[in-house]
Amino acid sequence: MAKFTTSGFITSIRGKLGDYVFYYWRGVPGIRAKAKKIKNPRTPLQQKTRRNFAMFAKVWNELTRIEKALWEEFAKQFRDRKCTSSHCLIPHTKKGIMTGQNAFLSVNMTLVLSGFTPIRKPTLNTHNPPLLSHDLPLHPEFRDGVIKFKIWLPYQYLKECNAQIWMRVIKANEYAYLARVIPISTTLTEVIFHTVRIHDKRRKVVDFPIKKLGKRDVLLQVRTIAENGKVSLPGAIYRLELLNSNSKSLSFDNQKWWHSVSP
């Protein structure tokens, strides 16, 4: 992003000019290159996010002045946050200026996506829920078309929590998606996947059986969402080996995973 200074002849520039877009962000003029090609896969998650965004943008205008002030205070926690790794599967907020409206939209869209009720007022001075625990490192590979592991909370949180599980098949043009939302507590919960989401030959998004996928690796990442709008840090990014009956087993030493940078 580049910044520009207005003169006595030109006091304001907005919109597109050639290959550039002029805009204002919190009163600061900026300029950026116009996108050459916009990808619009129209995935189920993308379309649901758009509907939620439009709905909560309307609700924001109905909030009282006090409620908006509380969201402005809540947004301050994001201003010193470090950027999460670009390899992160879970959408994240990068370091920078966040408005109260941005925080309101982000929190409520996450709550609805996770099966919780939206909130009008943010929860201040309350710690975030713990990142859920799991037994993924104990599995050298996943065989015969099934991904199976256990998840649980390391300790009880003051509000109800759900687990978000994000996945992506390692293949060109595949995208990260929210694969499952599961209520979670300190009791062990078993998670089972028989399918993964990919694009077929017609570029249509389908849930494809793992047993027909062949030998393919899948990236997986988890986090905890609480009903008060608080979110845990994203977990490690695991690279899972999918082995069918006709695939040779690899030793545990060949199992690979990465850890995302803490936001």
LUMKOL-143348 format. One record per residue (C-alpha): residue in three letters; y, x, z. Coordinates in nm, 2 decimals. Layout:
N
<vexse><type>Ala</type><Y>Y</Y><X>X</X><Z>Z</Z></vexse>
...
! end
This chain:
263
<vexse><type>Met</type><Y>0.00</Y><X>0.00</X><Z>0.00</Z></vexse>
<vexse><type>Ala</type><Y>0.35</Y><X>0.13</X><Z>-0.09</Z></vexse>
<vexse><type>Lys</type><Y>0.68</Y><X>0.02</X><Z>0.06</Z></vexse>
<vexse><type>Phe</type><Y>1.01</Y><X>-0.03</X><Z>-0.11</Z></vexse>
<vexse><type>Thr</type><Y>1.37</Y><X>-0.07</X><Z>-0.01</Z></vexse>
<vexse><type>Thr</type><Y>1.60</Y><X>-0.34</X><Z>-0.14</Z></vexse>
<vexse><type>Ser</type><Y>1.95</Y><X>-0.27</X><Z>-0.27</Z></vexse>
<vexse><type>Gly</type><Y>2.28</Y><X>-0.46</X><Z>-0.29</Z></vexse>
<vexse><type>Phe</type><Y>2.18</Y><X>-0.60</X><Z>-0.63</Z></vexse>
<vexse><type>Ile</type><Y>1.82</Y><X>-0.69</X><Z>-0.54</Z></vexse>
<vexse><type>Thr</type><Y>1.77</Y><X>-0.84</X><Z>-0.20</Z></vexse>
<vexse><type>Ser</type><Y>1.42</Y><X>-0.98</X><Z>-0.24</Z></vexse>
<vexse><type>Ile</type><Y>1.12</Y><X>-0.94</X><Z>-0.48</Z></vexse>
<vexse><type>Arg</type><Y>0.81</Y><X>-1.15</X><Z>-0.46</Z></vexse>
<vexse><type>Gly</type><Y>0.52</Y><X>-1.22</X><Z>-0.69</Z></vexse>
<vexse><type>Lys</type><Y>0.36</Y><X>-1.03</X><Z>-0.98</Z></vexse>
<vexse><type>Leu</type><Y>0.54</Y><X>-0.78</X><Z>-1.21</Z></vexse>
<vexse><type>Gly</type><Y>0.32</Y><X>-0.61</X><Z>-1.47</Z></vexse>
<vexse><type>Asp</type><Y>0.03</Y><X>-0.45</X><Z>-1.29</Z></vexse>
<vexse><type>Tyr</type><Y>0.19</Y><X>-0.47</X><Z>-0.95</Z></vexse>
<vexse><type>Val</type><Y>0.23</Y><X>-0.74</X><Z>-0.68</Z></vexse>
<vexse><type>Phe</type><Y>0.54</Y><X>-0.75</X><Z>-0.45</Z></vexse>
<vexse><type>Tyr</type><Y>0.51</Y><X>-0.92</X><Z>-0.11</Z></vexse>
<vexse><type>Tyr</type><Y>0.64</Y><X>-0.93</X><Z>0.25</Z></vexse>
<vexse><type>Trp</type><Y>0.43</Y><X>-0.87</X><Z>0.56</Z></vexse>
<vexse><type>Arg</type><Y>0.61</Y><X>-0.96</X><Z>0.89</Z></vexse>
<vexse><type>Gly</type><Y>0.95</Y><X>-0.90</X><Z>0.72</Z></vexse>
<vexse><type>Val</type><Y>0.85</Y><X>-0.56</X><Z>0.57</Z></vexse>
<vexse><type>Pro</type><Y>0.85</Y><X>-0.55</X><Z>0.19</Z></vexse>
<vexse><type>Gly</type><Y>0.54</Y><X>-0.39</X><Z>0.02</Z></vexse>
<vexse><type>Ile</type><Y>0.39</Y><X>-0.33</X><Z>-0.32</Z></vexse>
<vexse><type>Arg</type><Y>0.03</Y><X>-0.30</X><Z>-0.43</Z></vexse>
<vexse><type>Ala</type><Y>-0.16</Y><X>-0.28</X><Z>-0.76</Z></vexse>
<vexse><type>Lys</type><Y>-0.29</Y><X>-0.61</X><Z>-0.90</Z></vexse>
<vexse><type>Ala</type><Y>-0.67</Y><X>-0.65</X><Z>-0.88</Z></vexse>
<vexse><type>Lys</type><Y>-0.83</Y><X>-0.58</X><Z>-1.21</Z></vexse>
<vexse><type>Lys</type><Y>-1.13</Y><X>-0.80</X><Z>-1.15</Z></vexse>
<vexse><type>Ile</type><Y>-1.19</Y><X>-1.04</X><Z>-0.87</Z></vexse>
<vexse><type>Lys</type><Y>-1.55</Y><X>-1.09</X><Z>-0.76</Z></vexse>
<vexse><type>Asn</type><Y>-1.63</Y><X>-1.45</X><Z>-0.67</Z></vexse>
<vexse><type>Pro</type><Y>-2.01</Y><X>-1.49</X><Z>-0.60</Z></vexse>
<vexse><type>Arg</type><Y>-1.96</Y><X>-1.83</X><Z>-0.45</Z></vexse>
<vexse><type>Thr</type><Y>-2.22</Y><X>-1.77</X><Z>-0.18</Z></vexse>
<vexse><type>Pro</type><Y>-2.29</Y><X>-2.05</X><Z>0.07</Z></vexse>
<vexse><type>Leu</type><Y>-2.13</Y><X>-1.84</X><Z>0.35</Z></vexse>
<vexse><type>Gln</type><Y>-1.82</Y><X>-1.77</X><Z>0.13</Z></vexse>
<vexse><type>Gln</type><Y>-1.77</Y><X>-2.14</X><Z>0.05</Z></vexse>
<vexse><type>Lys</type><Y>-1.82</Y><X>-2.25</X><Z>0.41</Z></vexse>
<vexse><type>Thr</type><Y>-1.57</Y><X>-1.98</X><Z>0.52</Z></vexse>
<vexse><type>Arg</type><Y>-1.31</Y><X>-2.11</X><Z>0.27</Z></vexse>
<vexse><type>Arg</type><Y>-1.35</Y><X>-2.47</X><Z>0.41</Z></vexse>
<vexse><type>Asn</type><Y>-1.31</Y><X>-2.35</X><Z>0.76</Z></vexse>
<vexse><type>Phe</type><Y>-1.01</Y><X>-2.14</X><Z>0.68</Z></vexse>
<vexse><type>Ala</type><Y>-0.83</Y><X>-2.44</X><Z>0.52</Z></vexse>
<vexse><type>Met</type><Y>-0.91</Y><X>-2.66</X><Z>0.82</Z></vexse>
<vexse><type>Phe</type><Y>-0.79</Y><X>-2.42</X><Z>1.08</Z></vexse>
<vexse><type>Ala</type><Y>-0.48</Y><X>-2.33</X><Z>0.89</Z></vexse>
<vexse><type>Lys</type><Y>-0.39</Y><X>-2.70</X><Z>0.92</Z></vexse>
<vexse><type>Val</type><Y>-0.48</Y><X>-2.71</X><Z>1.29</Z></vexse>
<vexse><type>Trp</type><Y>-0.26</Y><X>-2.41</X><Z>1.36</Z></vexse>
<vexse><type>Asn</type><Y>0.05</Y><X>-2.60</X><Z>1.26</Z></vexse>
<vexse><type>Glu</type><Y>-0.04</Y><X>-2.87</X><Z>1.52</Z></vexse>
<vexse><type>Leu</type><Y>-0.06</Y><X>-2.63</X><Z>1.82</Z></vexse>
<vexse><type>Thr</type><Y>0.22</Y><X>-2.64</X><Z>2.08</Z></vexse>
<vexse><type>Arg</type><Y>0.46</Y><X>-2.35</X><Z>2.13</Z></vexse>
<vexse><type>Ile</type><Y>0.28</Y><X>-2.24</X><Z>2.44</Z></vexse>
<vexse><type>Glu</type><Y>-0.06</Y><X>-2.24</X><Z>2.27</Z></vexse>
<vexse><type>Lys</type><Y>0.08</Y><X>-2.03</X><Z>1.99</Z></vexse>
<vexse><type>Ala</type><Y>0.23</Y><X>-1.78</X><Z>2.24</Z></vexse>
<vexse><type>Leu</type><Y>-0.11</Y><X>-1.74</X><Z>2.40</Z></vexse>
<vexse><type>Trp</type><Y>-0.26</Y><X>-1.65</X><Z>2.07</Z></vexse>
<vexse><type>Glu</type><Y>0.01</Y><X>-1.40</X><Z>2.01</Z></vexse>
<vexse><type>Glu</type><Y>-0.08</Y><X>-1.24</X><Z>2.34</Z></vexse>
<vexse><type>Phe</type><Y>-0.45</Y><X>-1.25</X><Z>2.25</Z></vexse>
<vexse><type>Ala</type><Y>-0.38</Y><X>-1.08</X><Z>1.91</Z></vexse>
<vexse><type>Lys</type><Y>-0.24</Y><X>-0.76</X><Z>2.08</Z></vexse>
<vexse><type>Gln</type><Y>-0.59</Y><X>-0.64</X><Z>2.17</Z></vexse>
<vexse><type>Phe</type><Y>-0.66</Y><X>-0.57</X><Z>1.80</Z></vexse>
<vexse><type>Arg</type><Y>-0.35</Y><X>-0.35</X><Z>1.74</Z></vexse>
<vexse><type>Asp</type><Y>-0.51</Y><X>-0.03</X><Z>1.88</Z></vexse>
<vexse><type>Arg</type><Y>-0.86</Y><X>-0.10</X><Z>1.75</Z></vexse>
<vexse><type>Lys</type><Y>-1.02</Y><X>0.17</X><Z>1.54</Z></vexse>
<vexse><type>Cys</type><Y>-1.15</Y><X>0.08</X><Z>1.19</Z></vexse>
<vexse><type>Thr</type><Y>-1.52</Y><X>0.00</X><Z>1.18</Z></vexse>
<vexse><type>Ser</type><Y>-1.73</Y><X>0.20</X><Z>0.94</Z></vexse>
<vexse><type>Ser</type><Y>-1.71</Y><X>0.07</X><Z>0.58</Z></vexse>
<vexse><type>His</type><Y>-2.09</Y><X>0.05</X><Z>0.59</Z></vexse>
<vexse><type>Cys</type><Y>-2.08</Y><X>-0.22</X><Z>0.85</Z></vexse>
<vexse><type>Leu</type><Y>-2.26</Y><X>-0.54</X><Z>0.75</Z></vexse>
<vexse><type>Ile</type><Y>-2.06</Y><X>-0.76</X><Z>0.99</Z></vexse>
<vexse><type>Pro</type><Y>-1.70</Y><X>-0.85</X><Z>0.89</Z></vexse>
<vexse><type>His</type><Y>-1.46</Y><X>-0.68</X><Z>1.12</Z></vexse>
<vexse><type>Thr</type><Y>-1.09</Y><X>-0.65</X><Z>1.20</Z></vexse>
<vexse><type>Lys</type><Y>-0.93</Y><X>-0.32</X><Z>1.10</Z></vexse>
<vexse><type>Lys</type><Y>-0.66</Y><X>-0.15</X><Z>1.30</Z></vexse>
<vexse><type>Gly</type><Y>-0.31</Y><X>-0.29</X><Z>1.23</Z></vexse>
<vexse><type>Ile</type><Y>-0.07</Y><X>-0.57</X><Z>1.30</Z></vexse>
<vexse><type>Met</type><Y>-0.24</Y><X>-0.90</X><Z>1.37</Z></vexse>
<vexse><type>Thr</type><Y>-0.05</Y><X>-1.22</X><Z>1.43</Z></vexse>
<vexse><type>Gly</type><Y>-0.14</Y><X>-1.50</X><Z>1.66</Z></vexse>
<vexse><type>Gln</type><Y>-0.23</Y><X>-1.72</X><Z>1.36</Z></vexse>
<vexse><type>Asn</type><Y>-0.47</Y><X>-1.45</X><Z>1.23</Z></vexse>
<vexse><type>Ala</type><Y>-0.64</Y><X>-1.43</X><Z>1.57</Z></vexse>
<vexse><type>Phe</type><Y>-0.66</Y><X>-1.81</X><Z>1.59</Z></vexse>
<vexse><type>Leu</type><Y>-0.82</Y><X>-1.83</X><Z>1.25</Z></vexse>
<vexse><type>Ser</type><Y>-1.06</Y><X>-1.54</X><Z>1.30</Z></vexse>
<vexse><type>Val</type><Y>-1.19</Y><X>-1.66</X><Z>1.64</Z></vexse>
<vexse><type>Asn</type><Y>-1.24</Y><X>-2.02</X><Z>1.55</Z></vexse>
<vexse><type>Met</type><Y>-1.41</Y><X>-1.95</X><Z>1.21</Z></vexse>
<vexse><type>Thr</type><Y>-1.65</Y><X>-1.72</X><Z>1.40</Z></vexse>
<vexse><type>Leu</type><Y>-1.72</Y><X>-1.99</X><Z>1.66</Z></vexse>
<vexse><type>Val</type><Y>-1.79</Y><X>-2.26</X><Z>1.40</Z></vexse>
<vexse><type>Leu</type><Y>-2.01</Y><X>-2.02</X><Z>1.20</Z></vexse>
<vexse><type>Ser</type><Y>-2.20</Y><X>-1.94</X><Z>1.52</Z></vexse>
<vexse><type>Gly</type><Y>-2.26</Y><X>-2.31</X><Z>1.61</Z></vexse>
<vexse><type>Phe</type><Y>-1.99</Y><X>-2.34</X><Z>1.88</Z></vexse>
<vexse><type>Thr</type><Y>-1.70</Y><X>-2.58</X><Z>1.92</Z></vexse>
<vexse><type>Pro</type><Y>-1.35</Y><X>-2.45</X><Z>1.82</Z></vexse>
<vexse><type>Ile</type><Y>-1.09</Y><X>-2.37</X><Z>2.09</Z></vexse>
<vexse><type>Arg</type><Y>-0.72</Y><X>-2.44</X><Z>2.10</Z></vexse>
<vexse><type>Lys</type><Y>-0.64</Y><X>-2.18</X><Z>2.36</Z></vexse>
<vexse><type>Pro</type><Y>-0.78</Y><X>-1.82</X><Z>2.38</Z></vexse>
<vexse><type>Thr</type><Y>-0.95</Y><X>-1.67</X><Z>2.68</Z></vexse>
<vexse><type>Leu</type><Y>-0.74</Y><X>-1.39</X><Z>2.82</Z></vexse>
<vexse><type>Asn</type><Y>-0.83</Y><X>-1.13</X><Z>3.08</Z></vexse>
<vexse><type>Thr</type><Y>-1.21</Y><X>-1.18</X><Z>3.04</Z></vexse>
<vexse><type>His</type><Y>-1.45</Y><X>-0.91</X><Z>2.93</Z></vexse>
<vexse><type>Asn</type><Y>-1.65</Y><X>-0.95</X><Z>2.61</Z></vexse>
<vexse><type>Pro</type><Y>-2.02</Y><X>-1.04</X><Z>2.62</Z></vexse>
<vexse><type>Pro</type><Y>-2.28</Y><X>-0.76</X><Z>2.61</Z></vexse>
<vexse><type>Leu</type><Y>-2.44</Y><X>-0.65</X><Z>2.29</Z></vexse>
<vexse><type>Leu</type><Y>-2.78</Y><X>-0.80</X><Z>2.27</Z></vexse>
<vexse><type>Ser</type><Y>-3.09</Y><X>-0.58</X><Z>2.32</Z></vexse>
<vexse><type>His</type><Y>-3.39</Y><X>-0.57</X><Z>2.09</Z></vexse>
<vexse><type>Asp</type><Y>-3.71</Y><X>-0.38</X><Z>2.02</Z></vexse>
<vexse><type>Leu</type><Y>-3.64</Y><X>-0.28</X><Z>1.66</Z></vexse>
<vexse><type>Pro</type><Y>-3.68</Y><X>0.10</X><Z>1.72</Z></vexse>
<vexse><type>Leu</type><Y>-4.04</Y><X>0.03</X><Z>1.83</Z></vexse>
<vexse><type>His</type><Y>-4.15</Y><X>-0.09</X><Z>1.48</Z></vexse>
<vexse><type>Pro</type><Y>-4.23</Y><X>0.19</X><Z>1.23</Z></vexse>
<vexse><type>Glu</type><Y>-4.25</Y><X>-0.07</X><Z>0.94</Z></vexse>
<vexse><type>Phe</type><Y>-4.28</Y><X>-0.44</X><Z>0.87</Z></vexse>
<vexse><type>Arg</type><Y>-4.60</Y><X>-0.54</X><Z>0.69</Z></vexse>
<vexse><type>Asp</type><Y>-4.74</Y><X>-0.83</X><Z>0.48</Z></vexse>
<vexse><type>Gly</type><Y>-4.41</Y><X>-1.02</X><Z>0.42</Z></vexse>
<vexse><type>Val</type><Y>-4.29</Y><X>-1.06</X><Z>0.78</Z></vexse>
<vexse><type>Ile</type><Y>-4.00</Y><X>-0.91</X><Z>0.97</Z></vexse>
<vexse><type>Lys</type><Y>-4.06</Y><X>-0.98</X><Z>1.34</Z></vexse>
<vexse><type>Phe</type><Y>-3.89</Y><X>-0.84</X><Z>1.65</Z></vexse>
<vexse><type>Lys</type><Y>-3.76</Y><X>-0.96</X><Z>1.99</Z></vexse>
<vexse><type>Ile</type><Y>-3.40</Y><X>-0.99</X><Z>2.12</Z></vexse>
<vexse><type>Trp</type><Y>-3.24</Y><X>-1.06</X><Z>2.46</Z></vexse>
<vexse><type>Leu</type><Y>-2.92</Y><X>-1.02</X><Z>2.67</Z></vexse>
<vexse><type>Pro</type><Y>-2.93</Y><X>-0.71</X><Z>2.90</Z></vexse>
<vexse><type>Tyr</type><Y>-2.76</Y><X>-0.93</X><Z>3.17</Z></vexse>
<vexse><type>Gln</type><Y>-2.64</Y><X>-1.28</X><Z>3.21</Z></vexse>
<vexse><type>Tyr</type><Y>-2.29</Y><X>-1.36</X><Z>3.07</Z></vexse>
<vexse><type>Leu</type><Y>-2.05</Y><X>-1.61</X><Z>3.22</Z></vexse>
<vexse><type>Lys</type><Y>-2.06</Y><X>-1.84</X><Z>2.91</Z></vexse>
<vexse><type>Glu</type><Y>-2.33</Y><X>-1.95</X><Z>2.67</Z></vexse>
<vexse><type>Cys</type><Y>-2.41</Y><X>-1.69</X><Z>2.40</Z></vexse>
<vexse><type>Asn</type><Y>-2.56</Y><X>-1.69</X><Z>2.05</Z></vexse>
<vexse><type>Ala</type><Y>-2.69</Y><X>-1.39</X><Z>1.85</Z></vexse>
<vexse><type>Gln</type><Y>-2.57</Y><X>-1.33</X><Z>1.49</Z></vexse>
<vexse><type>Ile</type><Y>-2.82</Y><X>-1.14</X><Z>1.27</Z></vexse>
<vexse><type>Trp</type><Y>-2.68</Y><X>-1.00</X><Z>0.95</Z></vexse>
<vexse><type>Met</type><Y>-2.89</Y><X>-0.85</X><Z>0.67</Z></vexse>
<vexse><type>Arg</type><Y>-2.86</Y><X>-0.70</X><Z>0.32</Z></vexse>
<vexse><type>Val</type><Y>-3.14</Y><X>-0.60</X><Z>0.08</Z></vexse>
<vexse><type>Ile</type><Y>-3.08</Y><X>-0.24</X><Z>-0.05</Z></vexse>
<vexse><type>Lys</type><Y>-3.03</Y><X>-0.32</X><Z>-0.42</Z></vexse>
<vexse><type>Ala</type><Y>-2.74</Y><X>-0.30</X><Z>-0.66</Z></vexse>
<vexse><type>Asn</type><Y>-2.50</Y><X>-0.60</X><Z>-0.63</Z></vexse>
<vexse><type>Glu</type><Y>-2.66</Y><X>-0.75</X><Z>-0.33</Z></vexse>
<vexse><type>Tyr</type><Y>-2.43</Y><X>-0.85</X><Z>-0.04</Z></vexse>
<vexse><type>Ala</type><Y>-2.45</Y><X>-0.87</X><Z>0.34</Z></vexse>
<vexse><type>Tyr</type><Y>-2.51</Y><X>-1.22</X><Z>0.47</Z></vexse>
<vexse><type>Leu</type><Y>-2.55</Y><X>-1.40</X><Z>0.80</Z></vexse>
<vexse><type>Ala</type><Y>-2.92</Y><X>-1.45</X><Z>0.81</Z></vexse>
<vexse><type>Arg</type><Y>-2.97</Y><X>-1.62</X><Z>1.15</Z></vexse>
<vexse><type>Val</type><Y>-2.78</Y><X>-1.76</X><Z>1.45</Z></vexse>
<vexse><type>Ile</type><Y>-2.99</Y><X>-1.79</X><Z>1.76</Z></vexse>
<vexse><type>Pro</type><Y>-2.92</Y><X>-1.90</X><Z>2.12</Z></vexse>
<vexse><type>Ile</type><Y>-2.98</Y><X>-1.60</X><Z>2.34</Z></vexse>
<vexse><type>Ser</type><Y>-3.03</Y><X>-1.54</X><Z>2.71</Z></vexse>
<vexse><type>Thr</type><Y>-3.19</Y><X>-1.27</X><Z>2.93</Z></vexse>
<vexse><type>Thr</type><Y>-3.53</Y><X>-1.42</X><Z>2.83</Z></vexse>
<vexse><type>Leu</type><Y>-3.70</Y><X>-1.25</X><Z>2.54</Z></vexse>
<vexse><type>Thr</type><Y>-3.67</Y><X>-1.45</X><Z>2.21</Z></vexse>
<vexse><type>Glu</type><Y>-3.89</Y><X>-1.37</X><Z>1.91</Z></vexse>
<vexse><type>Val</type><Y>-3.72</Y><X>-1.36</X><Z>1.57</Z></vexse>
<vexse><type>Ile</type><Y>-3.93</Y><X>-1.40</X><Z>1.25</Z></vexse>
<vexse><type>Phe</type><Y>-3.82</Y><X>-1.37</X><Z>0.89</Z></vexse>
<vexse><type>His</type><Y>-4.04</Y><X>-1.46</X><Z>0.59</Z></vexse>
<vexse><type>Thr</type><Y>-3.76</Y><X>-1.45</X><Z>0.33</Z></vexse>
<vexse><type>Val</type><Y>-3.45</Y><X>-1.25</X><Z>0.25</Z></vexse>
<vexse><type>Arg</type><Y>-3.15</Y><X>-1.35</X><Z>0.04</Z></vexse>
<vexse><type>Ile</type><Y>-3.11</Y><X>-1.19</X><Z>-0.31</Z></vexse>
<vexse><type>His</type><Y>-2.98</Y><X>-1.28</X><Z>-0.66</Z></vexse>
<vexse><type>Asp</type><Y>-3.23</Y><X>-1.39</X><Z>-0.91</Z></vexse>
<vexse><type>Lys</type><Y>-3.22</Y><X>-1.30</X><Z>-1.28</Z></vexse>
<vexse><type>Arg</type><Y>-2.97</Y><X>-1.58</X><Z>-1.34</Z></vexse>
<vexse><type>Arg</type><Y>-2.75</Y><X>-1.43</X><Z>-1.06</Z></vexse>
<vexse><type>Lys</type><Y>-2.82</Y><X>-1.74</X><Z>-0.85</Z></vexse>
<vexse><type>Val</type><Y>-2.85</Y><X>-1.68</X><Z>-0.47</Z></vexse>
<vexse><type>Val</type><Y>-3.21</Y><X>-1.75</X><Z>-0.35</Z></vexse>
<vexse><type>Asp</type><Y>-3.42</Y><X>-1.70</X><Z>-0.04</Z></vexse>
<vexse><type>Phe</type><Y>-3.69</Y><X>-1.48</X><Z>-0.18</Z></vexse>
<vexse><type>Pro</type><Y>-4.03</Y><X>-1.43</X><Z>0.00</Z></vexse>
<vexse><type>Ile</type><Y>-4.06</Y><X>-1.09</X><Z>0.15</Z></vexse>
<vexse><type>Lys</type><Y>-4.43</Y><X>-1.05</X><Z>0.05</Z></vexse>
<vexse><type>Lys</type><Y>-4.32</Y><X>-1.08</X><Z>-0.32</Z></vexse>
<vexse><type>Leu</type><Y>-4.03</Y><X>-0.83</X><Z>-0.28</Z></vexse>
<vexse><type>Gly</type><Y>-4.24</Y><X>-0.52</X><Z>-0.31</Z></vexse>
<vexse><type>Lys</type><Y>-4.15</Y><X>-0.20</X><Z>-0.13</Z></vexse>
<vexse><type>Arg</type><Y>-3.79</Y><X>-0.25</X><Z>-0.05</Z></vexse>
<vexse><type>Asp</type><Y>-3.56</Y><X>-0.15</X><Z>0.24</Z></vexse>
<vexse><type>Val</type><Y>-3.34</Y><X>-0.40</X><Z>0.43</Z></vexse>
<vexse><type>Leu</type><Y>-3.03</Y><X>-0.32</X><Z>0.64</Z></vexse>
<vexse><type>Leu</type><Y>-2.99</Y><X>-0.53</X><Z>0.96</Z></vexse>
<vexse><type>Gln</type><Y>-2.72</Y><X>-0.55</X><Z>1.22</Z></vexse>
<vexse><type>Val</type><Y>-2.66</Y><X>-0.78</X><Z>1.52</Z></vexse>
<vexse><type>Arg</type><Y>-2.39</Y><X>-0.88</X><Z>1.76</Z></vexse>
<vexse><type>Thr</type><Y>-2.33</Y><X>-1.14</X><Z>2.04</Z></vexse>
<vexse><type>Ile</type><Y>-2.09</Y><X>-1.43</X><Z>2.02</Z></vexse>
<vexse><type>Ala</type><Y>-1.99</Y><X>-1.63</X><Z>2.33</Z></vexse>
<vexse><type>Glu</type><Y>-1.86</Y><X>-1.99</X><Z>2.33</Z></vexse>
<vexse><type>Asn</type><Y>-1.53</Y><X>-1.88</X><Z>2.47</Z></vexse>
<vexse><type>Gly</type><Y>-1.45</Y><X>-1.69</X><Z>2.15</Z></vexse>
<vexse><type>Lys</type><Y>-1.53</Y><X>-1.34</X><Z>2.28</Z></vexse>
<vexse><type>Val</type><Y>-1.74</Y><X>-1.11</X><Z>2.06</Z></vexse>
<vexse><type>Ser</type><Y>-1.95</Y><X>-0.80</X><Z>2.14</Z></vexse>
<vexse><type>Leu</type><Y>-1.92</Y><X>-0.48</X><Z>1.95</Z></vexse>
<vexse><type>Pro</type><Y>-2.14</Y><X>-0.47</X><Z>1.64</Z></vexse>
<vexse><type>Gly</type><Y>-2.48</Y><X>-0.31</X><Z>1.70</Z></vexse>
<vexse><type>Ala</type><Y>-2.64</Y><X>-0.03</X><Z>1.52</Z></vexse>
<vexse><type>Ile</type><Y>-2.72</Y><X>-0.07</X><Z>1.15</Z></vexse>
<vexse><type>Tyr</type><Y>-3.10</Y><X>-0.05</X><Z>1.11</Z></vexse>
<vexse><type>Arg</type><Y>-3.27</Y><X>0.04</X><Z>0.78</Z></vexse>
<vexse><type>Leu</type><Y>-3.61</Y><X>-0.15</X><Z>0.78</Z></vexse>
<vexse><type>Glu</type><Y>-3.90</Y><X>-0.06</X><Z>0.56</Z></vexse>
<vexse><type>Leu</type><Y>-4.08</Y><X>-0.35</X><Z>0.41</Z></vexse>
<vexse><type>Leu</type><Y>-4.44</Y><X>-0.26</X><Z>0.33</Z></vexse>
<vexse><type>Asn</type><Y>-4.69</Y><X>-0.51</X><Z>0.17</Z></vexse>
<vexse><type>Ser</type><Y>-5.07</Y><X>-0.47</X><Z>0.18</Z></vexse>
<vexse><type>Asn</type><Y>-5.07</Y><X>-0.26</X><Z>-0.14</Z></vexse>
<vexse><type>Ser</type><Y>-4.80</Y><X>-0.02</X><Z>0.00</Z></vexse>
<vexse><type>Lys</type><Y>-4.89</Y><X>0.30</X><Z>0.17</Z></vexse>
<vexse><type>Ser</type><Y>-4.78</Y><X>0.33</X><Z>0.54</Z></vexse>
<vexse><type>Leu</type><Y>-4.51</Y><X>0.58</X><Z>0.63</Z></vexse>
<vexse><type>Ser</type><Y>-4.51</Y><X>0.76</X><Z>0.95</Z></vexse>
<vexse><type>Phe</type><Y>-4.25</Y><X>0.67</X><Z>1.22</Z></vexse>
<vexse><type>Asp</type><Y>-4.07</Y><X>1.00</X><Z>1.15</Z></vexse>
<vexse><type>Asn</type><Y>-3.97</Y><X>0.86</X><Z>0.81</Z></vexse>
<vexse><type>Gln</type><Y>-3.81</Y><X>0.55</X><Z>0.96</Z></vexse>
<vexse><type>Lys</type><Y>-3.44</Y><X>0.56</X><Z>0.91</Z></vexse>
<vexse><type>Trp</type><Y>-3.14</Y><X>0.39</X><Z>1.07</Z></vexse>
<vexse><type>Trp</type><Y>-2.77</Y><X>0.45</X><Z>1.12</Z></vexse>
<vexse><type>His</type><Y>-2.53</Y><X>0.36</X><Z>1.39</Z></vexse>
<vexse><type>Ser</type><Y>-2.20</Y><X>0.19</X><Z>1.30</Z></vexse>
<vexse><type>Val</type><Y>-1.87</Y><X>0.33</X><Z>1.43</Z></vexse>
<vexse><type>Ser</type><Y>-1.76</Y><X>0.14</X><Z>1.73</Z></vexse>
<vexse><type>Pro</type><Y>-1.45</Y><X>-0.07</X><Z>1.65</Z></vexse>
! end
